Amino acid sequence: MNPILVMALKDLRLLFRDKLGAFFIIGFPILMGLFFGLVMGSPTSSVSQGKMKIAVVDLDQSETSSKWVSFMAKHESIELEELDFDTARESVRKGGRVAMLVLKKGFGETAGVFWREPPTIQVGVDPSRAMEAAMLQGMVMEGIGQLAGQRMMDSSSMNDMIARSRADLVADETISAGNRLLLNTFFASLEKMQNSIGALQADSDESSAGSLGAGGFEFANIESIDVSRKIDPKSQAAQLPRLKSRWDISFPQAMMWGVLGCVAGFAVSIARERTQGTMTRLQIAPITRSQVLLGKALACFLSVVLVVVFMVGLGVFLGMRPGNYLTLAFAALCVAICFTGIMMIMANLGKTEESVNGAGWAINMVMAMVGGAMIPVMFMPQFMQGLSYLSPIKWGILAIEGAVWRDFDFAEMMLPCGILLATGVIGVVVGTTILTKE
């Protein structure tokens, strides 16, 4: 049997005799995949975005419109900013804000006044945020209700409004005598009610206004504004609908934890054999040091492939449906070559098992955090997404996801797989050269 294969099989047997080491290569990735999959829930569910960023355009610039804007700004689910129309629309179109609200001229004259024609509020919503659009309309009506309640409690303002309405009634000759009498009677009753409220207001606290507004006069015309935009195919909004199951994201992440366990385990085994003199004893055997090291590289390569195959099998059992098994096999081979090379470099990080283990896992954790093994790259802030390009983990996950749910063809697989292959080949050559010269 080939000496390299003999060394590889020997190392694999030793690796899986260590129950704790085997757990971190197989058991721990399973736990990570299940945990993240259960946390994510359904891939079609809405991803929490915190407060909705809303732009408001106040064309009325009245005291009433300012009050309504302040009501909306106090809502715990909204982050409001006043902008001009063009800036607001562009921010929604580019995805910077969920929606824009426009208060037209004359809003303050009729908002919250139930006997007059309701005001028109223009709403422009990002087309990819349909669920937030329905919530926002409810918040708009709630704000109008609060405004109506406050206006009812403000006797002077309401009396002025009644007086203006009576003047409009006198000036409007198109109203019949019967309707004119009816409206005059209504305004007289309304004035009496306002006077009664004014007398009672001295004995009431501010909570009375809130309780009246809770019932609210939810009268407003919602008019849509077209803010259509072409969604970036790399954006979160474009990618999430392509997921077939919750495991499509969690299991590629989990595979990387198993891969990192293989890398750390074999790097430490090389350091152990150096410190315990095993490498020296092997020199009297009919095998070269290069064959010993290539045997270890082959063992690491095979263990990574086994981890990926096992995790894919478990994922398929749970509901993951890879789009192309051929490209998935290619991705698995590229990941195995890449991290075998990283293992060979990692084995040179120290002279003892402790130093290699400590330095190796420190590097592994940084690669995992930046590369998306903890939080998927699509959910990271923009600057973190830029840093992720430096991590081999990012390219490994991207290659596997490309075969599982991103529907990459071989041309699209070339970028992540090319980077993985280049990293692996360089790592094997450099690591083997350094270890052979020692």
C-alpha positions as a printed Julia matrix, in Angstrom:
438×3 Matrix{Float64}:
   0.0    0.0     0.0
   1.21   3.51   -0.75
   3.09   4.96    2.28
   1.14   8.26    2.05
  -2.18   6.4     2.21
  -0.91   4.29    5.13
   0.01   7.44    7.06
  -3.36   9.0     6.25
  -5.34   5.98    7.48
  -3.21   5.85   10.64
  -3.96   9.49   11.43
  -7.68   9.06   10.77
  -7.83   6.11   13.18
  -5.99   8.12   15.83
  -8.27  11.1    15.29
 -11.48   9.17   15.8
 -10.14   7.29   18.82
 -10.11  10.66   20.59
 -13.79  10.94   21.53
 -13.56  14.64   22.41
 -11.77  15.42   19.16
 -14.36  13.43   17.2
 -17.14  15.35   18.95
 -15.75  18.71   17.81
 -15.47  17.43   14.25
 -18.89  15.75   14.0
 -21.03  16.39   17.08
 -20.4   20.1    17.53
 -21.21  21.02   13.9
 -24.49  19.08   14.19
 -25.44  21.08   17.28
 -24.51  24.35   15.54
 -26.52  23.47   12.43
 -29.6   22.51   14.44
 -29.32  25.54   16.73
 -28.98  28.14   13.98
 -31.64  26.43   11.87
 -34.16  26.47   14.72
 -33.3   30.08   15.61
 -33.8   31.26   12.03
 -37.25  29.74   11.69
 -38.94  29.78    8.3
 -36.86  31.33    5.49
 -39.93  33.25    4.34
 -40.49  34.85    7.72
 -39.66  38.51    8.1
 -36.23  39.29    9.45
 -36.31  41.67   12.36
 -34.94  45.04   11.37
 -35.53  46.98   14.61
 -37.15  50.39   14.15
 -38.57  51.21   10.74
 -36.73  54.12    9.15
 -39.37  56.5     7.79
 -38.95  59.81    5.94
 -41.67  62.45    6.35
 -42.24  65.39    4.01
 -44.3   68.15    5.68
 -45.58  70.39    2.87
 -48.2   71.96    5.16
 -45.77  73.33    7.78
 -48.64  74.08   10.17
 -48.91  73.65   13.92
 -51.28  70.73   13.38
 -48.97  68.94   10.96
 -46.07  69.4    13.41
 -48.14  67.82   16.15
 -48.96  64.84   13.95
 -45.29  64.39   13.05
 -44.4   64.48   16.77
 -47.04  61.78   17.46
 -45.5   59.56   14.78
 -41.94  60.22   15.98
 -42.84  59.02   19.49
 -43.93  55.62   18.2
 -41.56  52.94   19.49
 -41.44  51.15   16.12
 -40.51  54.19   14.01
 -37.34  56.17   13.43
 -38.59  59.36   11.76
 -36.67  62.01    9.84
 -38.02  65.07    8.03
 -36.68  65.46    4.49
 -37.62  67.18    1.27
 -39.66  65.2    -1.26
 -36.91  64.24   -3.72
 -34.44  63.21   -1.02
 -37.08  61.14    0.77
 -38.17  59.36   -2.4
 -34.59  58.57   -3.41
 -33.79  57.18    0.04
 -36.74  54.79   -0.2
 -35.96  53.87   -3.8
 -32.39  52.94   -2.86
 -33.51  50.95    0.17
 -32.15  53.36    2.78
 -35.62  53.79    4.35
 -38.7   51.61    4.52
 -41.17  54.31    3.48
 -41.94  58.0     3.08
 -44.98  59.98    4.26
 -46.09  63.22    2.59
 -48.44  65.7     4.29
 -50.01  67.83    1.57
 -50.83  71.53    1.83
 -54.0   72.04    3.86
 -53.43  69.01    6.1
 -53.8   71.09    9.28
 -57.2   72.49    8.26
 -59.02  69.15    8.15
 -56.88  66.55   10.01
 -58.78  65.25   13.03
 -61.93  67.27   12.21
 -64.51  64.56   11.64
 -67.18  66.69    9.92
 -64.84  67.87    7.17
 -63.26  65.99    4.28
 -60.36  63.87    5.61
 -56.81  64.91    4.72
 -54.77  63.06    2.12
 -51.51  61.47    3.26
 -49.24  60.15    0.52
 -47.34  56.97    1.36
 -44.48  55.5    -0.63
 -43.21  52.09    0.56
 -40.26  49.98   -0.54
 -41.9   47.2    -2.66
 -39.91  44.53   -0.8
 -41.41  45.57    2.58
 -45.1   44.75    2.08
 -45.6   43.64    5.69
 -44.23  46.92    7.05
 -46.54  48.84    4.67
 -49.64  47.44    6.36
 -48.22  48.23    9.81
 -47.36  51.76    8.73
 -50.9   52.51    7.53
 -52.2   51.46   10.94
 -49.71  53.8    12.64
 -50.77  56.68   10.35
 -54.41  56.2    11.33
 -53.42  55.94   14.97
 -51.64  59.3    14.69
 -54.73  60.89   13.13
 -56.81  59.5    15.99
 -54.46  61.01   18.57
 -54.61  64.33   16.73
 -58.42  64.25   16.68
 -58.51  63.56   20.4
 -56.18  66.44   21.16
 -58.14  68.85   18.96
 -61.37  67.89   20.71
 -59.78  68.69   24.07
 -58.4   72.04   22.84
 -61.5   74.26   23.29
 -60.07  77.44   21.75
 -58.81  75.63   18.67
 -62.07  73.74   18.24
 -64.18  76.88   18.7
 -62.1   78.64   16.04
 -62.65  75.66   13.75
 -66.42  75.78   14.37
 -66.48  79.52   13.69
 -64.64  79.05   10.37
 -66.98  76.23    9.43
 -70.01  78.45   10.14
 -68.51  81.22    7.99
 -67.98  78.71    5.17
 -71.59  77.59    5.62
 -72.88  81.17    5.24
 -70.73  81.77    2.16
 -71.75  78.54    0.42
 -75.0   79.3    -1.48
 -75.26  75.79   -2.91
 -76.42  74.32    0.43
 -80.19  73.93    0.73
 -82.17  75.64    3.5
 -82.91  72.34    5.21
 -79.25  71.26    5.29
 -78.22  74.76    6.38
 -80.59  74.54    9.37
 -79.36  71.06   10.22
 -75.68  72.08   10.12
 -76.32  75.21   12.22
 -78.03  73.05   14.84
 -75.08  70.63   14.76
 -72.53  73.44   15.23
 -74.54  74.9    18.11
 -74.57  71.5    19.86
 -70.86  71.12   19.2
 -70.16  74.53   20.76
 -72.1   73.53   23.9
 -70.12  70.3    24.11
 -66.83  72.17   23.76
 -67.83  74.61   26.5
 -68.65  71.66   28.77
 -65.29  70.05   28.0
 -63.54  73.35   28.77
 -65.27  73.53   32.17
 -64.28  69.96   33.02
 -60.73  70.23   31.7
 -59.53  72.1    34.77
 -60.21  69.0    36.88
 -58.72  66.5    34.45
 -55.14  65.45   33.76
 -53.35  64.85   30.5
 -54.4   61.23   30.44
 -57.95  62.23   29.51
 -56.76  63.46   26.14
 -54.99  60.19   25.52
 -58.07  58.16   26.44
 -60.27  60.2    24.11
 -57.78  59.86   21.29
 -57.61  56.09   21.77
 -61.09  55.75   20.3
 -59.89  58.18   17.64
 -61.46  59.43   14.42
 -59.39  57.38   12.04
 -60.19  59.36    8.93
 -57.48  59.91    6.32
 -57.12  59.19    2.63
 -54.01  57.08    1.93
 -52.56  57.82   -1.49
 -49.71  55.66   -2.81
 -46.49  57.07   -4.28
 -44.5   55.01   -6.75
 -41.01  54.43   -5.34
 -40.21  51.32   -7.37
 -36.63  50.22   -7.35
 -34.64  47.37   -8.81
 -33.64  45.17   -5.9
 -29.93  44.33   -5.77
 -29.69  40.55   -6.42
 -26.96  40.37   -3.75
 -29.12  42.06   -1.13
 -30.81  40.29    1.76
 -34.25  41.09    0.35
 -33.42  39.34   -2.94
 -31.67  36.32   -1.4
 -34.06  35.28    1.37
 -36.96  34.28   -0.94
 -34.63  31.79   -2.68
 -34.13  29.68    0.45
 -35.94  26.35    0.34
 -35.66  25.54    4.05
 -34.23  26.9     7.3
 -31.33  24.45    6.99
 -30.04  25.96    3.73
 -28.16  28.62    5.7
 -27.46  26.86    9.0
 -25.87  23.69    7.62
 -23.24  25.34    5.38
 -22.27  27.34    8.49
 -22.17  24.17   10.59
 -19.98  22.38    8.04
 -17.34  25.06    8.51
 -17.18  24.37   12.25
 -16.47  20.71   11.52
 -13.84  21.75    8.97
 -12.17  24.01   11.53
 -12.17  21.11   14.01
 -10.3   18.99   11.44
  -7.8   21.76   10.79
  -7.05  22.3    14.48
  -6.9   18.56   15.23
  -4.39  17.69   12.5
  -2.24  20.79   13.12
  -1.95  19.77   16.78
  -1.18  16.16   15.82
   1.8   17.31   13.73
   3.03  19.43   16.66
   2.56  16.46   19.03
   4.56  14.11   16.83
   7.36  16.66   16.64
   7.54  17.16   20.43
   7.17  13.45   21.25
   9.88  12.39   18.8
   7.58  10.46   16.5
   8.87  12.4    13.5
  12.43  11.48   14.43
  11.57   7.77   14.75
   9.81   7.82   11.4
  13.05   8.93    9.76
  14.52   5.44   10.21
  11.48   3.9     8.54
  11.39   3.39    4.76
   9.4    6.61    4.29
  10.47  10.19    3.64
   9.44  13.18    5.69
   7.56  14.58    2.69
   5.51  11.36    2.49
   4.72  11.63    6.21
   3.53  15.19    5.83
   1.56  14.46    2.65
  -0.04  11.54    4.49
  -1.22  13.93    7.18
  -2.45  16.35    4.52
  -4.39  13.5     2.86
  -5.91  12.51    6.22
  -7.03  16.09    6.81
  -8.44  16.28    3.27
 -10.42  13.05    3.7
 -11.76  14.08    7.12
 -13.02  17.4     5.72
 -14.75  15.61    2.84
 -16.34  13.16    5.31
 -17.61  16.06    7.45
 -19.22  17.76    4.43
 -20.78  14.5     3.18
 -22.14  13.66    6.63
 -23.6   17.15    7.17
 -25.17  17.18    3.7
 -26.77  13.81    4.41
 -28.18  15.04    7.72
 -29.36  18.27    6.11
 -31.17  16.38    3.34
 -32.83  14.21    6.0
 -34.11  17.36    7.73
 -35.35  19.02    4.55
 -32.38  20.7     2.84
 -32.57  20.23   -0.93
 -29.26  20.94   -2.74
 -29.85  22.39   -6.17
 -26.92  20.61   -7.85
 -25.04  17.67   -6.31
 -22.28  17.83   -8.91
 -21.35  21.43   -8.08
 -21.75  20.55   -4.38
 -19.15  17.77   -4.77
 -16.83  20.22   -6.53
 -17.33  22.76   -3.74
 -16.59  20.11   -1.1
 -13.31  19.16   -2.82
 -12.24  22.81   -3.05
 -13.07  23.41    0.63
 -11.09  20.3     1.61
  -8.03  21.41   -0.39
  -8.19  24.95    0.99
  -8.35  23.98    4.65
  -5.78  21.25    4.25
  -3.38  23.97    3.14
  -4.4   26.16    6.09
  -3.75  23.19    8.41
  -0.22  22.8     7.05
   0.49  26.48    7.71
  -1.14  26.32   11.15
   1.12  23.42   12.16
   4.05  25.86   11.97
   2.58  28.42   14.38
   4.43  27.03   17.38
   6.87  24.42   18.65
   4.54  22.78   21.17
   1.02  21.32   21.11
  -0.26  24.08   23.42
   1.05  26.93   21.29
  -0.25  25.44   18.04
  -3.63  24.67   19.61
  -4.01  28.15   21.14
  -2.86  30.06   18.07
  -4.81  27.78   15.74
  -8.15  28.2    17.48
  -7.6   31.94   17.84
  -7.19  32.18   14.06
 -10.12  29.81   13.52
 -12.43  31.97   15.64
 -11.46  35.15   13.8
 -12.03  33.47   10.43
 -15.39  32.12   11.65
 -16.63  35.45   13.05
 -15.61  37.47   10.0
 -16.46  34.81    7.41
 -20.07  34.14    8.41
 -19.87  30.91   10.43
 -21.51  32.67   13.4
 -23.74  35.24   11.68
 -24.58  34.85    7.97
 -22.72  37.44    5.9
 -25.99  38.79    4.41
 -27.1   39.85    7.91
 -23.84  41.64    8.78
 -23.29  45.42    8.67
 -21.81  46.7     5.42
 -18.27  47.19    6.75
 -18.26  43.61    8.13
 -19.37  42.29    4.76
 -16.31  43.96    3.28
 -14.0   42.33    5.84
 -15.52  38.91    5.17
 -13.73  38.75    1.81
 -10.47  38.19    3.73
 -11.74  35.0     5.38
 -11.53  31.59    3.66
 -14.65  30.66    5.65
 -16.68  33.16    3.6
 -15.57  31.58    0.33
 -16.15  28.06    1.65
 -19.71  28.9     2.74
 -20.37  30.75   -0.53
 -19.23  27.76   -2.61
 -21.44  25.34   -0.67
 -24.4   27.73   -0.69
 -23.88  28.2    -4.42
 -24.61  24.5    -4.91
 -27.32  24.21   -2.22
 -29.62  27.21   -2.86
 -27.92  30.02   -4.79
 -28.13  28.01   -8.06
 -24.58  28.83   -9.15
 -23.47  27.36  -12.45
 -19.85  26.26  -12.91
 -18.85  29.69  -14.22
 -20.19  31.35  -11.07
 -18.5   28.71   -8.91
 -15.13  29.63  -10.35
 -14.59  32.68   -8.13
 -15.11  31.09   -4.68
 -13.64  27.75   -5.74
 -10.65  29.4    -7.43
  -9.83  31.32   -4.25
 -10.21  28.14   -2.17
  -7.97  26.12   -4.49
  -5.28  28.82   -4.64
  -5.28  29.16   -0.85
  -5.02  25.39   -0.39
  -2.23  24.81   -2.89
  -0.15  27.69   -1.5
  -0.73  26.46    2.05
   0.3   22.86    1.28
   3.44  23.92   -0.59
   4.57  26.48    2.01
   3.66  24.35    5.03
   5.29  21.19    3.69
   8.43  23.09    2.71
   8.84  24.62    6.18
   8.19  21.35    8.0
  10.5   19.36    5.71
  13.42  21.73    6.35
  13.14  21.47   10.14
